[in-house]
Amino acid sequence: MTSLFTLLPAAVTSIDVEGKDAILKHLAGLFAEVYELDGAHVLGALLEREQLGSTGFGRRIAIPHARVEGLKRPVSAFIRLESPAEFQSADGLPVDLVFGLLSPQGAGATHLHALAAISRMMRDERMHATLVEATGPEAIYALLNNVLDRDAA
């Protein structure tokens, strides 16, 4: 998909949950299932990062991220929320798109470059609207894949 991180089709979903804790639990479970990671460990890493400050990016987007042991390269997961949920975002708006990122423990610049790529993509209002209106996870994955491939070229 991109040289910066892996996003597998199975790691893209659309769900209806309420609140930051439920979102992070679901995200950790998705990472665990798709990338064969320890869900409790992933959740702990995500929660620890949230204690430093909300990863609610603003503009109805959250980018929860953490560094965990056992990864060889960054991996990601994407959740479209069917109903906006409170995430303690910087702008106070509830989120409807969640783009999670996990990187290897020692990934300094690699982690930051992956976050920057996700941030650039998610700042685009047209992209946001297209993702919110997409017909399902397969369409969402195709949209994300197309943008990431285009930006990598």
C-alpha positions as CSV (number, residue, x, y, z in Angstrom):
1,M,0.0,0.0,0.0
2,T,2.6,2.6,1.0
3,S,6.2,2.4,2.0
4,L,5.4,4.1,5.3
5,F,2.9,1.7,6.8
6,T,0.7,-1.3,6.0
7,L,-3.1,-1.1,5.8
8,L,-4.8,-4.4,5.1
9,P,-8.4,-4.5,3.8
10,A,-9.5,-6.4,6.9
11,A,-8.3,-3.5,9.0
12,V,-10.9,-1.2,7.6
13,T,-14.4,-1.2,9.2
14,S,-17.5,0.9,9.8
15,I,-19.0,0.6,13.3
16,D,-21.4,2.3,15.7
17,V,-19.8,2.8,19.2
18,E,-20.1,5.6,21.7
19,G,-17.1,7.4,23.3
20,K,-13.4,7.4,23.2
21,D,-12.9,4.3,25.4
22,A,-15.1,2.1,23.3
23,I,-13.4,3.4,20.1
24,L,-10.0,2.6,21.5
25,K,-11.1,-0.9,22.7
26,H,-12.5,-1.6,19.2
27,L,-9.4,-0.3,17.5
28,A,-7.1,-2.4,19.7
29,G,-9.2,-5.5,19.0
30,L,-9.0,-4.7,15.2
31,F,-5.2,-4.4,15.4
32,A,-5.0,-7.6,17.4
33,E,-7.2,-9.6,15.0
34,V,-5.8,-8.4,11.7
35,Y,-2.1,-8.1,12.6
36,E,-2.0,-10.9,15.2
37,L,-1.0,-8.7,18.1
38,D,-1.9,-8.8,21.8
39,G,-5.0,-6.8,22.1
40,A,-4.5,-5.9,25.8
41,H,-1.0,-4.7,25.1
42,V,-2.1,-2.6,22.1
43,L,-5.0,-1.1,24.2
44,G,-2.5,-0.3,27.0
45,A,-0.1,1.4,24.5
46,L,-3.0,3.5,23.0
47,L,-4.3,4.5,26.4
48,E,-0.8,5.5,27.6
49,R,-0.4,7.7,24.5
50,E,-3.8,9.3,25.1
51,Q,-2.7,10.2,28.6
52,L,-0.2,12.6,27.0
53,G,-3.0,14.3,25.2
54,S,-5.9,13.5,23.0
55,T,-5.1,12.2,19.5
56,G,-8.3,13.8,18.4
57,F,-6.8,15.6,15.5
58,G,-9.7,18.0,14.9
59,R,-12.0,18.3,11.9
60,R,-13.9,15.2,13.2
61,I,-10.8,13.0,12.9
62,A,-8.8,11.0,15.5
63,I,-5.4,9.5,14.8
64,P,-4.7,7.2,17.8
65,H,-1.2,6.0,17.6
66,A,1.4,4.2,19.7
67,R,4.7,2.3,19.5
68,V,4.6,-1.3,20.5
69,E,7.1,-4.1,20.6
70,G,7.0,-7.0,18.2
71,L,6.3,-5.1,15.0
72,K,8.8,-4.9,12.1
73,R,7.1,-2.0,10.4
74,P,4.2,0.4,11.1
75,V,0.6,-1.0,10.6
76,S,-2.6,0.9,10.5
77,A,-6.4,0.4,10.9
78,F,-9.3,2.6,9.9
79,I,-12.7,3.0,11.5
80,R,-15.6,5.0,10.2
81,L,-18.1,5.7,12.9
82,E,-21.7,5.5,12.0
83,S,-22.5,8.2,14.5
84,P,-20.0,10.9,15.6
85,A,-18.5,10.2,19.0
86,E,-16.8,12.4,21.7
87,F,-13.0,12.0,21.6
88,Q,-11.8,15.1,23.5
89,S,-10.5,16.6,20.2
90,A,-8.6,19.8,20.2
91,D,-11.4,21.6,18.4
92,G,-14.2,20.1,20.6
93,L,-15.9,18.4,17.7
94,P,-16.9,14.7,17.9
95,V,-15.1,12.4,15.5
96,D,-16.5,10.2,12.8
97,L,-13.2,8.9,11.3
98,V,-10.5,7.1,13.2
99,F,-7.2,6.3,11.6
100,G,-5.0,4.2,14.0
101,L,-1.3,3.7,13.7
102,L,1.1,1.3,15.5
103,S,4.8,1.5,14.9
104,P,7.7,-0.6,16.2
105,Q,9.1,0.5,19.6
106,G,12.2,2.0,18.1
107,A,10.6,3.7,15.1
108,G,11.4,7.4,15.6
109,A,11.3,9.2,12.3
110,T,9.4,6.4,10.6
111,H,6.6,6.8,13.0
112,L,6.5,10.5,12.5
113,H,6.6,10.3,8.7
114,A,3.7,7.8,8.8
115,L,1.7,10.1,11.1
116,A,2.4,13.1,8.8
117,A,1.2,11.1,5.7
118,I,-2.0,10.2,7.5
119,S,-2.5,13.7,8.7
120,R,-2.1,15.2,5.2
121,M,-4.6,12.8,3.7
122,M,-7.2,13.3,6.5
123,R,-7.0,17.1,6.3
124,D,-8.5,17.1,2.9
125,E,-12.2,18.0,3.3
126,R,-13.2,16.3,0.1
127,M,-11.5,13.1,1.2
128,H,-13.3,13.3,4.6
129,A,-16.7,13.7,2.9
130,T,-16.0,10.9,0.5
131,L,-14.9,8.5,3.3
132,V,-18.0,9.4,5.4
133,E,-20.3,8.7,2.4
134,A,-18.6,5.6,1.1
135,T,-20.9,2.6,0.8
136,G,-18.9,0.2,3.0
137,P,-15.4,-1.0,4.2
138,E,-14.4,-2.2,0.7
139,A,-15.1,1.2,-0.8
140,I,-13.3,3.0,2.1
141,Y,-10.3,0.7,1.6
142,A,-10.2,1.4,-2.1
143,L,-10.3,5.2,-1.5
144,L,-7.6,5.1,1.1
145,N,-5.4,2.8,-1.0
146,N,-5.8,5.0,-4.1
147,V,-4.8,8.2,-2.2
148,L,-1.8,6.5,-0.5
149,D,-0.6,5.0,-3.7
150,R,-0.9,8.3,-5.5
151,D,0.9,10.2,-2.8
152,A,3.7,7.7,-2.7
153,A,4.3,8.1,-6.4
